[in-house]
Each structure stands twice: as structure tokens, then as C-alpha cells.
């Protein structure tokens, strides 16, 4: 049975609902996970999503900041969220779905960006980011009996050398500093997570999901980073068919600086 899931930092869901609709009408993933929705729960634009077949929606939002949401064609059970860092941010939500006789726990994350200065002693945003990643190390892919797991989201860290346009020039830039990359890789290792985006793309190949708004010609410069991720428990790895990174979406009208990333499985 085919199954697809998309993760996309939409950078204000109400502002960018037209490109969400554009994407969904063409690609129609079974589940759409959004981050940085920037809207309180009561104002989340559920109606257009339901009109396109996403009848099952859970949201965890805040006014003007953060926010995550799951919109699904498949029934969702539970509505669980954790406050990583204990600062009251809407950055995590999870649910259970079933597909092909398989029970799956889905986590949707929006890890803090961390500000500009990679020093937790003088930058509380960076300190929060490091605390957040430290707590993620406790999350296990095989933590529930008879339940597979998928973790998606904007993790705001490009962990591998070729997840950024220049490893050497990015080593002191927030999102690719050693303390961040080592922390995220440790969270993946401790939790027994698979990095599905690298399953079919070797680590020596460049792989990006984000291009800065600051770049005058982002496509020509191609100074990207892989900030968006899809992980899974080990049992789902062999069932992955492909992952699509829709780079063209970065050039759409009023785009997010992130593009949709979709994993396709045969469950």
C-alpha cells in the first residue's frame, strides 16, 4: 500500500495558503506536516485543507510565532505535544495513524533556529536550541511496542558536511556549528532513528531544503542548507521508495524559504 508524507516549514500558513493549495492539489500527500505556522489554533485555516480532503487536522499554534500542524487524509489518534526546553513554545506535536495494517507514531518538530551568535553564554536563543536538542536525545524510534515511528520537521540543523554549501565557511554559523551537528547526530543515534533523506542520496552529495531570503539570486548562488528532515524507525527503512525535494517551490509566488520534502513508502 502506497503512503506519502510531506514536511514543510511554511513560514506563516495564512500568508502562504495559496502555495499550500498549489502543492497539495498537484502532489496530494497522505499527510502534510507544517512548521512555523505562526497562528493560534482557533485561526488556523483548516477549511481549505478539509476541502482538499484533509479531514483530520491537529494543530499546536501560537500568535505570530512558532507553531506546528498535521493535516491528514488518514484518521489520527491522540494529540500529544511536549514543551521542549520548558519555555512555552509550540514546537512539537505527535499523533498515531494506521496504514497497511501498521501502527505508526508521527512526530512533527520545529526546532529553534537559535539566533545568530553560537554562544549559549550570551545568546539565550542558542542556549534554548541546545537544550531542545539535548531533550530530543531521549526520544526513541522504538519507544512504543508494536508501533513504528516517523519524525519530520524543520530541525534547523544541517548535520553533515554536504548538507551545506560550504562546510568550511559554515562551521561558525548557527545551524552547522559542531555543537549542533554533533548533538543532532547523537539524538539520531541514541534514538535509533534512520536518516531517510540520506538513505538513497550518499553523504558525499549536496542536499538542501532551504535557501535564504537574503540571496539576491538564490537559484544561481545555490547556497543552501538541509534544515528539514525525515527520520524513521529501522523497520520503515526498507519500505522507503523515494524522497522528493521540491526545489521549484522556492521560486513560487511569495514562497517560504524552505521547500516541501515528501517521503514515499510502500507500506
BELJO-V829717 format. One record per helix or strand of 3 or more residues. SS is the DSSP state (alpha for helix, beta for strand). FROM is the first residue (numbers start at 1). LEN is the number of residues. Records with the same first field share a line. If there is no record, write none. Layout:
SS->FROM-LEN + FROM-LEN
This chain:
beta->2-8 + 31-5 + 56-5 + 68-5 + 77-4 + 92-8 + 102-9 + 148-7 + 228-5 + 240-6 + 261-6
alpha->17-11 + 41-3 + 46-6 + 124-13 + 161-3 + 167-4 + 178-13 + 196-3 + 218-4 + 234-4 + 247-5
